[in-house]
Amino acid sequence: MQDISFIVDESFTGYRTEGFLVTHIHVFTASLFNKIVILDSSMELKKSQ
């Protein structure tokens, strides 16, 4: 599981973090951030219509 996390983390941050917990926090934060961005852009679309 750790290897997959490192791959995902590197694609988000561009560098390899030290440690399992840190990696999972990065992956969680990045996926949460992506969801927020998606929500934001759909709100903007509704406002402009």
Residue frames relative to the residue before (quaternion, step in Angstrom):
aa qw qx qy qz dx dy dz
M 1.0000 0.0000 0.0000 0.0000 0.00 0.00 0.00
Q 0.6349 0.5605 -0.3362 0.4120 3.56 0.99 -0.83
D 0.6354 0.5465 -0.3354 0.4303 3.60 0.98 -0.81
I 0.6367 0.5195 -0.3203 0.4713 3.59 0.98 -0.87
S 0.6452 0.5354 -0.3144 0.4452 3.57 0.96 -0.91
F 0.6484 0.5147 -0.3247 0.4574 3.56 0.98 -0.83
I 0.6355 0.5285 -0.3300 0.4561 3.59 0.98 -0.82
V 0.6688 0.4912 -0.2948 0.4738 3.58 0.87 -0.97
D 0.6631 0.5218 -0.3064 0.4406 3.55 0.92 -0.96
E 0.6558 0.5113 -0.3183 0.4553 3.58 0.94 -0.84
S 0.6477 0.5159 -0.3358 0.4490 3.59 0.99 -0.70
F 0.6739 0.4714 -0.2984 0.4843 3.60 1.11 -0.58
T 0.8263 0.2941 -0.1130 0.4669 3.58 0.75 -1.06
G 0.4160 -0.7311 0.4499 0.2999 3.58 1.19 -0.44
Y 0.7612 0.2412 -0.2053 0.5659 3.61 1.19 0.15
R 0.5014 -0.6511 0.4869 0.2958 3.55 -1.25 0.49
T 0.2786 -0.7671 0.5558 0.1585 3.58 -0.65 1.07
E 0.4641 -0.6563 0.5231 0.2832 3.54 -1.27 0.43
G 0.8431 0.2424 -0.1690 0.4493 3.53 -0.85 0.97
F 0.6096 -0.6191 0.3970 0.2959 3.47 -1.17 0.89
L 0.6876 0.5011 -0.2866 0.4404 3.58 0.82 -1.03
V 0.6472 0.5234 -0.3129 0.4575 3.56 0.91 -0.94
T 0.6364 0.5370 -0.3215 0.4509 3.56 0.97 -0.91
H 0.6926 0.4773 -0.2906 0.4560 3.57 0.85 -0.93
I 0.6063 0.5307 -0.3563 0.4730 3.58 1.09 -0.62
H 0.6413 0.5240 -0.3210 0.4595 3.59 0.97 -0.85
V 0.6717 0.4915 -0.3011 0.4654 3.57 0.88 -0.95
F 0.6553 0.5074 -0.3120 0.4645 3.59 0.93 -0.88
T 0.6697 0.5007 -0.3032 0.4570 3.57 0.86 -0.95
A 0.6637 0.5111 -0.3079 0.4510 3.56 0.93 -0.89
S 0.6841 0.4652 -0.3033 0.4729 3.60 0.89 -0.85
L 0.6125 0.5292 -0.3415 0.4777 3.59 1.10 -0.67
F 0.6416 0.5258 -0.3077 0.4660 3.57 0.99 -0.90
N 0.6332 0.5270 -0.3265 0.4634 3.58 0.98 -0.83
K 0.6520 0.5087 -0.3144 0.4662 3.61 0.97 -0.84
I 0.6422 0.5166 -0.3236 0.4646 3.57 1.00 -0.83
V 0.6400 0.5256 -0.3207 0.4597 3.59 0.97 -0.87
I 0.6487 0.5113 -0.3140 0.4682 3.58 0.97 -0.89
L 0.6436 0.5124 -0.3170 0.4721 3.59 0.96 -0.87
D 0.6439 0.5370 -0.3120 0.4468 3.58 0.94 -0.95
S 0.7086 0.4615 -0.2861 0.4506 3.57 0.78 -0.97
S 0.6443 0.4972 -0.3452 0.4674 3.61 1.04 -0.60
M 0.5912 0.5449 -0.3577 0.4751 3.61 1.15 -0.57
E 0.6531 0.5186 -0.3055 0.4595 3.57 0.95 -0.90
L 0.6316 0.5298 -0.3302 0.4598 3.57 1.01 -0.77
K 0.6612 0.5048 -0.3107 0.4598 3.58 0.95 -0.86
K 0.6403 0.5331 -0.3254 0.4472 3.59 1.01 -0.82
S 0.7156 0.4773 -0.2659 0.4352 3.57 0.91 -0.91
Q 0.6088 0.5696 -0.3643 0.4150 3.60 1.16 -0.35
